[in-house]
């Protein structure tokens, strides 16, 4: 029997139950964003970002991090003249 490919909406594979999304520790996120671990703990405490707990460990999904980070479009000559 063939395996069913997980859709974008699944967080876990319907066949084997393994995670289809990457989860980061606070240390990994702090390093990637050049911020402190404490700043991410504050964001979690203030419920500014979604997270999960695995035992005593806190993890933030790639999707939650991507949703939290604001994307600013690059300036181009067209956008500068419109300002």
C-alpha positions in Angstrom: 0.0 0.0 0.0 1.4 3.4 -1.0 2.0 6.2 1.4 -0.1 9.4 1.3 1.9 12.5 1.0 1.2 15.0 3.8 -0.6 18.2 2.8 0.6 21.7 3.8 -2.1 21.7 6.5 -0.7 18.6 8.3 1.7 19.1 11.1 2.3 15.4 11.3 2.5 12.7 8.6 -0.7 10.8 8.3 1.2 7.6 7.6 3.9 7.5 10.3 3.0 10.3 12.7 6.4 12.0 12.4 6.5 15.8 12.4 6.4 17.4 8.9 7.3 20.9 10.3 10.6 22.0 11.8 10.5 23.2 15.4 13.3 25.4 16.9 14.6 25.8 20.4 14.7 29.3 21.8 18.5 29.2 21.5 18.3 28.3 17.8 15.9 31.2 17.1 17.9 33.7 19.1 21.0 32.7 17.1 19.2 32.9 13.8 17.6 36.3 14.5 20.6 37.9 16.4 18.4 38.4 19.5 18.5 37.2 23.0 16.9 34.0 24.4 15.3 36.2 27.1 13.6 38.4 24.4 11.9 35.2 23.0 10.9 34.1 26.5 9.2 37.5 27.0 7.4 37.1 23.7 6.1 33.7 24.8 5.1 35.0 28.2 3.2 37.9 26.6 1.6 35.4 24.1 3.0 37.2 21.1 4.0 34.0 19.3 2.6 30.5 19.2 4.8 27.8 20.8 4.6 24.2 22.1 6.1 22.6 25.2 7.7 19.2 25.1 8.3 18.4 28.8 10.1 21.4 30.1 11.4 22.3 26.6 9.8 25.1 24.6 9.8 25.0 20.8 8.6 27.4 18.2 7.5 26.1 14.8 9.0 27.5 11.5 5.5 28.6 10.5 4.9 30.5 13.8 8.3 32.2 13.4 7.6 33.1 9.8 4.2 34.5 10.7 5.8 36.6 13.6 8.6 38.1 11.5 7.4 41.2 9.5 8.5 41.2 5.9 9.5 44.6 4.6 9.7 44.9 0.8 12.9 46.2 -0.6 13.1 49.8 -1.8 13.2 50.3 -5.5 13.3 53.4 -7.6 9.6 53.1 -8.2 8.7 53.0 -4.5 11.0 55.9 -3.7 9.4 58.2 -6.3 6.0 57.3 -4.9 7.0 58.5 -1.4 
